[in-house]
């Protein structure tokens, strides 16, 4: 089971296609992962945080996808996603 104390960040991407590609690789290799999605514009009435890094006019970049894997799986998962 993945929880906050035994996980490492594998990737952060704004591209849904890249997130889906990585998930498929992890699932095909039976690597447990956790996906976190974040609205890059923030959820409050005043956008902040990561909103300053969003290219204007690119609505596909409003969501940040972060994929975490177990500490022990990080090296192998990194190898797999770079290999393909």
Biopython code that builds the backbone (N, CA, C, O; Angstrom):
import numpy as np
from Bio.PDB.StructureBuilder import StructureBuilder

atoms = [
    (1, "UNK", "N", (0.845, -1.182, 0.000)),
    (1, "UNK", "CA", (0.000, 0.000, 0.000)),
    (1, "UNK", "C", (0.886, 1.239, 0.000)),
    (1, "UNK", "O", (1.885, 1.308, 0.716)),
    (2, "UNK", "N", (0.508, 2.197, -0.801)),
    (2, "UNK", "CA", (1.274, 3.444, -0.875)),
    (2, "UNK", "C", (0.644, 4.458, 0.074)),
    (2, "UNK", "O", (-0.563, 4.696, 0.033)),
    (3, "UNK", "N", (1.464, 5.042, 0.915)),
    (3, "UNK", "CA", (1.005, 6.149, 1.742)),
    (3, "UNK", "C", (2.099, 7.207, 1.766)),
    (3, "UNK", "O", (3.169, 7.004, 1.191)),
    (4, "UNK", "N", (1.853, 8.285, 2.397)),
    (4, "UNK", "CA", (2.726, 9.455, 2.336)),
    (4, "UNK", "C", (4.152, 9.180, 2.817)),
    (4, "UNK", "O", (5.083, 9.877, 2.415)),
    (5, "UNK", "N", (4.328, 8.184, 3.663)),
    (5, "UNK", "CA", (5.650, 7.938, 4.236)),
    (5, "UNK", "C", (6.525, 7.009, 3.405)),
    (5, "UNK", "O", (7.729, 6.926, 3.648)),
    (6, "UNK", "N", (5.950, 6.307, 2.429)),
    (6, "UNK", "CA", (6.770, 5.377, 1.656)),
    (6, "UNK", "C", (6.697, 5.635, 0.159)),
    (6, "UNK", "O", (6.965, 4.728, -0.630)),
    (7, "UNK", "N", (6.341, 6.841, -0.251)),
    (7, "UNK", "CA", (6.202, 7.106, -1.673)),
    (7, "UNK", "C", (7.193, 8.163, -2.148)),
    (7, "UNK", "O", (7.665, 9.003, -1.383)),
    (8, "UNK", "N", (7.482, 8.084, -3.424)),
    (8, "UNK", "CA", (8.346, 9.051, -4.089)),
    (8, "UNK", "C", (7.638, 9.537, -5.346)),
    (8, "UNK", "O", (6.884, 8.794, -5.974)),
    (9, "UNK", "N", (7.884, 10.772, -5.697)),
    (9, "UNK", "CA", (7.298, 11.362, -6.887)),
    (9, "UNK", "C", (8.006, 10.811, -8.122)),
    (9, "UNK", "O", (9.226, 10.917, -8.243)),
    (10, "UNK", "N", (7.244, 10.230, -9.026)),
    (10, "UNK", "CA", (7.798, 9.699, -10.264)),
    (10, "UNK", "C", (7.776, 10.760, -11.360)),
    (10, "UNK", "O", (8.803, 11.025, -11.986)),
    (11, "UNK", "N", (6.628, 11.361, -11.594)),
    (11, "UNK", "CA", (6.521, 12.425, -12.604)),
    (11, "UNK", "C", (5.475, 13.449, -12.182)),
    (11, "UNK", "O", (4.565, 13.163, -11.404)),
    (12, "UNK", "N", (5.639, 14.643, -12.720)),
    (12, "UNK", "CA", (4.600, 15.676, -12.703)),
    (12, "UNK", "C", (4.461, 16.108, -14.153)),
    (12, "UNK", "O", (5.451, 16.443, -14.804)),
    (13, "UNK", "N", (3.250, 16.101, -14.653)),
    (13, "UNK", "CA", (3.020, 16.512, -16.034)),
    (13, "UNK", "C", (1.707, 17.258, -16.153)),
    (13, "UNK", "O", (0.807, 17.096, -15.329)),
    (14, "UNK", "N", (1.609, 18.068, -17.176)),
    (14, "UNK", "CA", (0.360, 18.745, -17.489)),
    (14, "UNK", "C", (-0.326, 18.073, -18.675)),
    (14, "UNK", "O", (-1.421, 18.476, -19.067)),
    (15, "UNK", "N", (0.307, 17.060, -19.242)),
    (15, "UNK", "CA", (-0.216, 16.394, -20.430)),
    (15, "UNK", "C", (-0.950, 15.110, -20.046)),
    (15, "UNK", "O", (-0.365, 14.195, -19.468)),
    (16, "UNK", "N", (-2.225, 15.060, -20.373)),
    (16, "UNK", "CA", (-3.028, 13.888, -20.061)),
    (16, "UNK", "C", (-2.480, 12.647, -20.775)),
    (16, "UNK", "O", (-2.507, 11.546, -20.225)),
    (17, "UNK", "N", (-1.988, 12.831, -21.992)),
    (17, "UNK", "CA", (-1.454, 11.706, -22.756)),
    (17, "UNK", "C", (-0.229, 11.101, -22.058)),
    (17, "UNK", "O", (-0.082, 9.880, -22.013)),
    (18, "UNK", "N", (0.637, 11.940, -21.524)),
    (18, "UNK", "CA", (1.828, 11.461, -20.817)),
    (18, "UNK", "C", (1.433, 10.739, -19.529)),
    (18, "UNK", "O", (2.001, 9.698, -19.196)),
    (19, "UNK", "N", (0.472, 11.287, -18.817)),
    (19, "UNK", "CA", (-0.007, 10.642, -17.596)),
    (19, "UNK", "C", (-0.569, 9.266, -17.923)),
    (19, "UNK", "O", (-0.277, 8.299, -17.220)),
    (20, "UNK", "N", (-1.366, 9.163, -18.974)),
    (20, "UNK", "CA", (-1.959, 7.889, -19.365)),
    (20, "UNK", "C", (-0.877, 6.896, -19.798)),
    (20, "UNK", "O", (-0.962, 5.712, -19.469)),
    (21, "UNK", "N", (0.133, 7.361, -20.528)),
    (21, "UNK", "CA", (1.225, 6.499, -20.973)),
    (21, "UNK", "C", (1.966, 5.899, -19.781)),
    (21, "UNK", "O", (2.251, 4.702, -19.759)),
    (22, "UNK", "N", (2.273, 6.730, -18.799)),
    (22, "UNK", "CA", (3.002, 6.271, -17.613)),
    (22, "UNK", "C", (2.144, 5.288, -16.815)),
    (22, "UNK", "O", (2.645, 4.269, -16.340)),
    (23, "UNK", "N", (0.881, 5.585, -16.670)),
    (23, "UNK", "CA", (-0.011, 4.669, -15.939)),
    (23, "UNK", "C", (-0.081, 3.309, -16.617)),
    (23, "UNK", "O", (-0.063, 2.279, -15.943)),
    (24, "UNK", "N", (-0.160, 3.296, -17.939)),
    (24, "UNK", "CA", (-0.205, 2.028, -18.672)),
    (24, "UNK", "C", (1.066, 1.220, -18.442)),
    (24, "UNK", "O", (1.003, 0.005, -18.249)),
    (25, "UNK", "N", (2.215, 1.883, -18.460)),
    (25, "UNK", "CA", (3.494, 1.198, -18.224)),
    (25, "UNK", "C", (3.530, 0.615, -16.815)),
    (25, "UNK", "O", (3.916, -0.538, -16.626)),
    (26, "UNK", "N", (3.132, 1.403, -15.838)),
    (26, "UNK", "CA", (3.150, 0.931, -14.453)),
    (26, "UNK", "C", (2.204, -0.243, -14.263)),
    (26, "UNK", "O", (2.560, -1.228, -13.617)),
    (27, "UNK", "N", (1.011, -0.150, -14.816)),
    (27, "UNK", "CA", (0.037, -1.245, -14.686)),
    (27, "UNK", "C", (0.529, -2.510, -15.384)),
    (27, "UNK", "O", (0.366, -3.610, -14.856)),
    (28, "UNK", "N", (1.129, -2.367, -16.564)),
    (28, "UNK", "CA", (1.637, -3.528, -17.301)),
    (28, "UNK", "C", (2.753, -4.234, -16.543)),
    (28, "UNK", "O", (2.965, -5.434, -16.720)),
    (29, "UNK", "N", (3.473, -3.489, -15.692)),
    (29, "UNK", "CA", (4.582, -4.056, -14.928)),
    (29, "UNK", "C", (4.223, -4.281, -13.464)),
    (29, "UNK", "O", (5.099, -4.527, -12.634)),
    (30, "UNK", "N", (2.948, -4.196, -13.156)),
    (30, "UNK", "CA", (2.426, -4.485, -11.807)),
    (30, "UNK", "C", (3.108, -3.629, -10.736)),
    (30, "UNK", "O", (3.451, -4.119, -9.660)),
    (31, "UNK", "N", (3.296, -2.340, -11.049)),
    (31, "UNK", "CA", (3.872, -1.394, -10.093)),
    (31, "UNK", "C", (2.730, -0.559, -9.522)),
    (31, "UNK", "O", (2.011, 0.120, -10.255)),
    (32, "UNK", "N", (2.579, -0.622, -8.228)),
    (32, "UNK", "CA", (1.535, 0.146, -7.551)),
    (32, "UNK", "C", (1.875, 1.629, -7.626)),
    (32, "UNK", "O", (3.033, 2.017, -7.470)),
    (33, "UNK", "N", (0.861, 2.454, -7.866)),
    (33, "UNK", "CA", (1.081, 3.897, -7.970)),
    (33, "UNK", "C", (-0.110, 4.642, -7.392)),
    (33, "UNK", "O", (-1.183, 4.080, -7.172)),
    (34, "UNK", "N", (0.117, 5.919, -7.155)),
    (34, "UNK", "CA", (-0.952, 6.808, -6.699)),
    (34, "UNK", "C", (-0.931, 8.015, -7.623)),
    (34, "UNK", "O", (0.127, 8.591, -7.878)),
    (35, "UNK", "N", (-2.084, 8.391, -8.117)),
    (35, "UNK", "CA", (-2.218, 9.544, -8.999)),
    (35, "UNK", "C", (-2.870, 10.680, -8.234)),
    (35, "UNK", "O", (-3.898, 10.500, -7.581)),
    (36, "UNK", "N", (-2.269, 11.832, -8.322)),
    (36, "UNK", "CA", (-2.845, 13.037, -7.702)),
    (36, "UNK", "C", (-3.084, 14.045, -8.807)),
    (36, "UNK", "O", (-2.189, 14.320, -9.606)),
    (37, "UNK", "N", (-4.277, 14.595, -8.858)),
    (37, "UNK", "CA", (-4.580, 15.650, -9.814)),
    (37, "UNK", "C", (-4.789, 16.946, -9.047)),
    (37, "UNK", "O", (-5.340, 16.962, -7.946)),
    (38, "UNK", "N", (-4.340, 18.014, -9.650)),
    (38, "UNK", "CA", (-4.422, 19.317, -8.992)),
    (38, "UNK", "C", (-4.812, 20.361, -10.020)),
    (38, "UNK", "O", (-4.247, 20.416, -11.113)),
    (39, "UNK", "N", (-5.769, 21.177, -9.666)),
    (39, "UNK", "CA", (-6.142, 22.297, -10.512)),
    (39, "UNK", "C", (-5.053, 23.349, -10.378)),
    (39, "UNK", "O", (-4.879, 23.931, -9.307)),
    (40, "UNK", "N", (-4.330, 23.594, -11.439)),
    (40, "UNK", "CA", (-3.192, 24.509, -11.399)),
    (40, "UNK", "C", (-3.607, 25.956, -11.155)),
    (40, "UNK", "O", (-2.779, 26.782, -10.771)),
    (41, "UNK", "N", (-4.852, 26.259, -11.369)),
    (41, "UNK", "CA", (-5.328, 27.622, -11.138)),
    (41, "UNK", "C", (-5.709, 27.848, -9.680)),
    (41, "UNK", "O", (-6.053, 28.967, -9.300)),
    (42, "UNK", "N", (-5.654, 26.815, -8.869)),
    (42, "UNK", "CA", (-6.031, 26.956, -7.465)),
    (42, "UNK", "C", (-7.520, 26.768, -7.304)),
    (42, "UNK", "O", (-8.273, 26.812, -8.277)),
    (43, "UNK", "N", (-7.943, 26.558, -6.070)),
    (43, "UNK", "CA", (-9.363, 26.302, -5.841)),
    (43, "UNK", "C", (-10.053, 27.449, -5.121)),
    (43, "UNK", "O", (-11.272, 27.429, -4.951)),
    (44, "UNK", "N", (-9.304, 28.427, -4.706)),
    (44, "UNK", "CA", (-9.900, 29.542, -3.980)),
    (44, "UNK", "C", (-10.354, 30.649, -4.905)),
    (44, "UNK", "O", (-10.217, 30.543, -6.123)),
    (45, "UNK", "N", (-10.899, 31.720, -4.328)),
    (45, "UNK", "CA", (-11.384, 32.829, -5.147)),
    (45, "UNK", "C", (-10.252, 33.616, -5.806)),
    (45, "UNK", "O", (-10.471, 34.292, -6.811)),
    (46, "UNK", "N", (-9.045, 33.531, -5.249)),
    (46, "UNK", "CA", (-7.894, 34.242, -5.814)),
    (46, "UNK", "C", (-6.892, 33.202, -6.327)),
    (46, "UNK", "O", (-6.226, 32.551, -5.521)),
    (47, "UNK", "N", (-6.771, 33.033, -7.646)),
    (47, "UNK", "CA", (-5.818, 32.055, -8.155)),
    (47, "UNK", "C", (-4.412, 32.359, -7.663)),
    (47, "UNK", "O", (-4.005, 33.516, -7.566)),
    (48, "UNK", "N", (-3.692, 31.313, -7.361)),
    (48, "UNK", "CA", (-2.333, 31.525, -6.879)),
    (48, "UNK", "C", (-1.531, 30.266, -7.037)),
    (48, "UNK", "O", (-1.899, 29.364, -7.789)),
    (49, "UNK", "N", (-0.436, 30.214, -6.325)),
    (49, "UNK", "CA", (0.403, 29.024, -6.371)),
    (49, "UNK", "C", (0.961, 28.778, -7.743)),
    (49, "UNK", "O", (1.731, 29.588, -8.259)),
    (50, "UNK", "N", (0.588, 27.684, -8.336)),
    (50, "UNK", "CA", (1.142, 27.267, -9.614)),
    (50, "UNK", "C", (0.537, 28.010, -10.798)),
    (50, "UNK", "O", (1.009, 27.849, -11.924)),
    (51, "UNK", "N", (-0.474, 28.805, -10.577)),
    (51, "UNK", "CA", (-1.150, 29.489, -11.677)),
    (51, "UNK", "C", (-0.198, 30.372, -12.469)),
    (51, "UNK", "O", (-0.405, 30.579, -13.664)),
    (52, "UNK", "N", (0.814, 30.883, -11.845)),
    (52, "UNK", "CA", (1.750, 31.758, -12.539)),
    (52, "UNK", "C", (2.563, 31.029, -13.596)),
    (52, "UNK", "O", (3.182, 31.677, -14.439)),
    (53, "UNK", "N", (2.580, 29.704, -13.579)),
    (53, "UNK", "CA", (3.378, 28.945, -14.536)),
    (53, "UNK", "C", (2.562, 28.428, -15.715)),
    (53, "UNK", "O", (3.105, 27.748, -16.586)),
    (54, "UNK", "N", (1.284, 28.734, -15.759)),
    (54, "UNK", "CA", (0.418, 28.225, -16.811)),
    (54, "UNK", "C", (0.505, 29.113, -18.045)),
    (54, "UNK", "O", (0.329, 30.328, -17.952)),
    (55, "UNK", "N", (0.779, 28.504, -19.217)),
    (55, "UNK", "CA", (0.791, 29.295, -20.447)),
    (55, "UNK", "C", (-0.623, 29.797, -20.755)),
    (55, "UNK", "O", (-1.579, 29.023, -20.688)),
    (56, "UNK", "N", (-0.762, 31.048, -21.081)),
    (56, "UNK", "CA", (-2.064, 31.641, -21.385)),
    (56, "UNK", "C", (-2.588, 31.059, -22.690)),
    (56, "UNK", "O", (-1.855, 30.940, -23.672)),
    (57, "UNK", "N", (-3.855, 30.704, -22.686)),
    (57, "UNK", "CA", (-4.487, 30.177, -23.882)),
    (57, "UNK", "C", (-4.365, 28.672, -24.041)),
    (57, "UNK", "O", (-4.866, 28.122, -25.022)),
    (58, "UNK", "N", (-3.726, 28.000, -23.122)),
    (58, "UNK", "CA", (-3.578, 26.552, -23.214)),
    (58, "UNK", "C", (-4.414, 25.901, -22.118)),
    (58, "UNK", "O", (-3.920, 25.670, -21.015)),
    (59, "UNK", "N", (-5.663, 25.609, -22.414)),
    (59, "UNK", "CA", (-6.575, 25.056, -21.411)),
    (59, "UNK", "C", (-6.201, 23.646, -20.986)),
    (59, "UNK", "O", (-6.625, 23.200, -19.920)),
    (60, "UNK", "N", (-5.411, 22.923, -21.796)),
    (60, "UNK", "CA", (-4.984, 21.580, -21.423)),
    (60, "UNK", "C", (-4.011, 21.616, -20.253)),
    (60, "UNK", "O", (-3.770, 20.583, -19.629)),
    (61, "UNK", "N", (-3.454, 22.761, -19.947)),
    (61, "UNK", "CA", (-2.442, 22.874, -18.912)),
    (61, "UNK", "C", (-3.013, 23.283, -17.564)),
    (61, "UNK", "O", (-2.256, 23.629, -16.656)),
    (62, "UNK", "N", (-4.309, 23.253, -17.416)),
    (62, "UNK", "CA", (-4.921, 23.680, -16.168)),
    (62, "UNK", "C", (-4.827, 22.611, -15.082)),
    (62, "UNK", "O", (-4.990, 22.919, -13.901)),
    (63, "UNK", "N", (-4.570, 21.376, -15.459)),
    (63, "UNK", "CA", (-4.502, 20.276, -14.498)),
    (63, "UNK", "C", (-3.074, 19.762, -14.428)),
    (63, "UNK", "O", (-2.424, 19.552, -15.452)),
    (64, "UNK", "N", (-2.598, 19.564, -13.209)),
    (64, "UNK", "CA", (-1.289, 18.947, -12.993)),
    (64, "UNK", "C", (-1.517, 17.526, -12.517)),
    (64, "UNK", "O", (-2.301, 17.288, -11.598)),
    (65, "UNK", "N", (-0.834, 16.590, -13.140)),
    (65, "UNK", "CA", (-0.915, 15.181, -12.761)),
    (65, "UNK", "C", (0.401, 14.803, -12.093)),
    (65, "UNK", "O", (1.469, 15.006, -12.670)),
    (66, "UNK", "N", (0.334, 14.258, -10.892)),
    (66, "UNK", "CA", (1.515, 13.774, -10.187)),
    (66, "UNK", "C", (1.316, 12.297, -9.916)),
    (66, "UNK", "O", (0.296, 11.884, -9.365)),
    (67, "UNK", "N", (2.308, 11.503, -10.310)),
    (67, "UNK", "CA", (2.252, 10.076, -10.067)),
    (67, "UNK", "C", (3.338, 9.714, -9.070)),
    (67, "UNK", "O", (4.506, 10.061, -9.241)),
    (68, "UNK", "N", (2.927, 9.008, -8.027)),
    (68, "UNK", "CA", (3.828, 8.546, -6.975)),
    (68, "UNK", "C", (3.936, 7.032, -7.027)),
    (68, "UNK", "O", (2.968, 6.342, -7.347)),
    (69, "UNK", "N", (5.110, 6.524, -6.713)),
    (69, "UNK", "CA", (5.326, 5.084, -6.568)),
    (69, "UNK", "C", (6.025, 4.840, -5.241)),
    (69, "UNK", "O", (6.507, 5.770, -4.595)),
    (70, "UNK", "N", (6.072, 3.572, -4.844)),
    (70, "UNK", "CA", (6.789, 3.229, -3.616)),
    (70, "UNK", "C", (8.265, 3.545, -3.775)),
    (70, "UNK", "O", (8.811, 3.475, -4.875)),
    (71, "UNK", "N", (8.905, 3.893, -2.668)),
    (71, "UNK", "CA", (10.345, 4.183, -2.668)),
    (71, "UNK", "C", (11.133, 3.087, -3.373)),
    (71, "UNK", "O", (12.022, 3.368, -4.176)),
    (72, "UNK", "N", (10.798, 1.834, -3.067)),
    (72, "UNK", "CA", (11.531, 0.695, -3.614)),
    (72, "UNK", "C", (11.328, 0.519, -5.116)),
    (72, "UNK", "O", (12.150, -0.120, -5.774)),
    (73, "UNK", "N", (10.250, 1.072, -5.669)),
    (73, "UNK", "CA", (9.947, 0.915, -7.094)),
    (73, "UNK", "C", (10.409, 2.088, -7.948)),
    (73, "UNK", "O", (10.321, 2.027, -9.174)),
    (74, "UNK", "N", (10.893, 3.141, -7.329)),
    (74, "UNK", "CA", (11.202, 4.368, -8.067)),
    (74, "UNK", "C", (12.237, 4.157, -9.167)),
    (74, "UNK", "O", (12.024, 4.590, -10.299)),
    (75, "UNK", "N", (13.327, 3.515, -8.863)),
    (75, "UNK", "CA", (14.394, 3.345, -9.858)),
    (75, "UNK", "C", (13.902, 2.524, -11.055)),
    (75, "UNK", "O", (14.152, 2.895, -12.202)),
    (76, "UNK", "N", (13.214, 1.425, -10.799)),
    (76, "UNK", "CA", (12.723, 0.574, -11.879)),
    (76, "UNK", "C", (11.644, 1.296, -12.692)),
    (76, "UNK", "O", (11.642, 1.216, -13.920)),
    (77, "UNK", "N", (10.734, 1.995, -12.023)),
    (77, "UNK", "CA", (9.673, 2.725, -12.718)),
    (77, "UNK", "C", (10.261, 3.829, -13.594)),
    (77, "UNK", "O", (9.795, 4.047, -14.712)),
    (78, "UNK", "N", (11.274, 4.522, -13.096)),
    (78, "UNK", "CA", (11.946, 5.564, -13.878)),
    (78, "UNK", "C", (12.573, 4.961, -15.119)),
    (78, "UNK", "O", (12.456, 5.520, -16.210)),
    (79, "UNK", "N", (13.233, 3.833, -14.964)),
    (79, "UNK", "CA", (13.846, 3.123, -16.091)),
    (79, "UNK", "C", (12.791, 2.776, -17.140)),
    (79, "UNK", "O", (13.003, 2.996, -18.332)),
    (80, "UNK", "N", (11.656, 2.235, -16.696)),
    (80, "UNK", "CA", (10.616, 1.813, -17.624)),
    (80, "UNK", "C", (10.036, 2.972, -18.413)),
    (80, "UNK", "O", (9.836, 2.848, -19.621)),
    (81, "UNK", "N", (9.760, 4.098, -17.762)),
    (81, "UNK", "CA", (9.132, 5.200, -18.492)),
    (81, "UNK", "C", (10.123, 5.905, -19.415)),
    (81, "UNK", "O", (9.714, 6.495, -20.415)),
    (82, "UNK", "N", (11.409, 5.857, -19.098)),
    (82, "UNK", "CA", (12.404, 6.458, -20.005)),
    (82, "UNK", "C", (12.700, 5.536, -21.187)),
    (82, "UNK", "O", (13.067, 6.000, -22.266)),
    (83, "UNK", "N", (12.538, 4.233, -20.978)),
    (83, "UNK", "CA", (12.819, 3.237, -22.005)),
    (83, "UNK", "C", (11.807, 3.313, -23.145)),
    (83, "UNK", "O", (12.162, 3.044, -24.292)),
    (84, "UNK", "N", (10.581, 3.665, -22.863)),
    (84, "UNK", "CA", (9.506, 3.660, -23.872)),
    (84, "UNK", "C", (9.190, 5.031, -24.371)),
    (84, "UNK", "O", (8.312, 5.192, -25.219)),
]
sb = StructureBuilder()
sb.init_structure("model")
sb.init_model(0)
sb.init_chain("A")
sb.init_seg("    ")
for serial, (resi, resn, name, xyz) in enumerate(atoms, 1):
    if name == "N":
        sb.init_residue(resn, " ", resi, " ")
    sb.init_atom(name, np.array(xyz, "f"), 0.0, 1.0, " ", f" {name:<3s}", serial, name[0])
structure = sb.get_structure()
